[in-house]
Amino acid sequence: MPSSVPNKRIRKSPGERRAEIVAAAAFVGLTEGLECITLRRIADELAVRPGLISHYFPAVDDLVAEAYGTAAGSELDDLLPADAADTTPTLRLARFFALAGGGSYDDISRLWLNARHLSRYRPTLRDRVAVQEAAWRDRLEGVIREGVERGEFRTDDPMLTAIRILVVLDGLGMLVNSADTGEDPPEIRLMPAMTAERELGLPPGALTFLD
């Protein structure tokens, strides 16, 4: 017996559809690599025609850059939220290093390596990588600067300190994503936090007590 209720197809707004496409591309980028983001691959992921994807992203490089930026930006907000007035800079950094040194961070660190490699040949992605690098540096510098103002940290140059910490964090990402490293000693994943403790004049363990 046919249903008396009409089968109405819900039409998504352009903003909703675009966000859906970017989210699907970010997922593919994280799990398979940015080079796997193609109009057809994302269309298959969403069970739509490739023409719908090209309507919103005529150039696949724009979609790759948007997917990377979305994934990297979301990870920054998870690791080091901008709005955290209810806690101290020391606690914010301790939480940051506890999360960044865990296995759940490996996918995003792999994405960073992937993006930096591909950005050598893709100007649109290169610009987005630069934007995200500045966002991460500025966010970390802001926490450090706040800590100095509150007397929790000691450093003459919060920006330089932030860069040094991020360089070590990037190095950790390269190490844990190497094919033949095996099981890394726990101390390896603590290196960014230990570097921050030295740079900020903190006693050993001040930023690793959450591990």
N, C-alpha and C positions, 0 to 999 in steps of 0.2 A: 504494500500500500504506500503510495507516495506521500512524503511528508507535506503537511500544509504550511510548514515554516520555510520561507524562501532561503536559499543558500546564498547569503550575501558575502561577497568577497571584501574583506577589509582592505581598503586602499591606504597605504602608508604615505605620509607627507614626504616631500622631498628631503626635509631635514632628517626625518627618521630613516628613510631609505639610505641616505648617504652615510649616516652614522652606522647603520647595519653593515654596509659594505666595508667601511674602514675597520670596524671591529673584527669582521671575518678576515680581512687582510692582515690585521695585527696578529690574530691567532695563527694564521699560516706562517707569518714571519717568525714568530716565536718558536713554533714547533717544527717547522720544516726549513726555514731560511728565507731571507728576503728575496733571493733569486727565484724562489718558487712562486712568488706573487705574480700571476698573470691574470689577464681579464677572464680567460676561460677557467682557470683554477678557482678564482673567487666566485664565478658564476656557478660552478659545480658545487662549491661549498654552500651556497645559498639556494641551490636548486632553481636558478633563474637563467635566462638567456644572457650570453655574453654582451649582447647589445645594450642591456640595461646597465651593466657595469660601465661600458664605454660612454654611455650617456652622461654619467656623473664624472667619470675619469677618462677622457679621451686619450690621455697619455698615461701609460702604465707607470712611468717614473713618478708621476704625481701621486699615484696611489701608494707606491712603495714608500715614498717620503712621508706621506700622511700616516700610513700604518706604523712606521718606525717611530715617528714623533708621538703618536698616541700611546704606544706601548711604553716608550721611555719616559714620557711625562707622567703616565699613571703610576709607574714604578717609583718615580721620585716622590710622588705624593703619598704613596704607601710607606716608603722607607723613612722619609723625612718630611712630615706634613708641615705646610706653611703655617697653619693655624694650630699652635700647640701652646697656648698661653697658660694652660693648667699644669705645666711641668717645667723643669729646669733645663737649661742647655746641656748639662752633664747627662741627665736622664735621656734627653732626646738623642744625644750622640751614642749613648750606650745602647739604646734600642736600635738605632741606625746600624751600628756595627754588628749587633747580634743578628739582625735580619740579613744584612749584606753578606755576612760570612757564612750563612746557612746555605744548604743545598737548593732551597727554593729560589735563590738569586742566580743560580747558574744559567738558567735560560735567558734572563735579561742580559747577563754579562756576555753570553754567546751572541746575543743580538747586537750588542755594541761592537763586538769584534767584526761581525758580519757587515754591519753598516759602515764601519770605517774602511773596510776593504773595498766594498762596492762603491763607496763615495769617491774613490779615486777616478772612477769612470762615469759617474752620474752626478752632474752639477746640482740638480735639484735635491738629491739626497745629501750631498755634501753641505749644502746650506742648512738643511734641517739638522744634521749632526752638529754643526757649529752652534745652532740655537740651543739644542739640548745640552751640549757641553757647558755653555754659558749659564743655563738654568740650574744645572747641578752645582756648578761652582758658586754661583751667587747664593743659592739656598744654603749650602754648607758654610760659606763665608758669613752669612747672616747669623747663623747659630753661633759660630765662633765669636763673632763681634759682640753678640749679646752676652755670651759667657764672659768675655773680657770686661765688659761694662759692669757686670754683676760681681766681678771679682772671683769667678770660678776658674777662668783660664788666664794664662799668661803668654802672650805673643805680641811682638811689635808689628806684625804684618798678617792680619787675618786672611787676606786673599792668598798670599804666598803659602801660608799654612794649609789652606783649603786645597790648593793645587797639589801640594806635596802629598796630602792624604789621598786625593783622588788618583794620583799617579800610582801609588802603592795598591790602591783598590783595583785599578786597571790591570796592574801586573798580576794580581791575584786571579783576576778573571782569565787572563791568558794562561796561567798555570793550571787552573782547575779544568780548563777546557782543552788541555793538551791530551792527545789520545793515549799516551803511554805513561801517565803519571801514577796510575794506580790509586790506592787509598792514601790521601794526603794526611800527614800528621796534623793533629788539632792545632798545633802552634802556627801552622801555615795560614790557616783561616783567621787567626788572631792578629796577623801582622798589620793590617790597616789600623786596628784599634790601638795596638801597641805603639805604632808610629804616632798616632794622634796624642797618646798620653805623653810621649816625649816632647812633641811639638808644642803642647799646651801646658807644659809644666805640671802635669798630674802624676800622682804616684802610680806605680804599676798596679794594674787591676781596677783602676778607677772607672774604666770604660768596658770592662769585660766581665763584670759581676753578674750580668744577665745570662751568660752562657751556661 
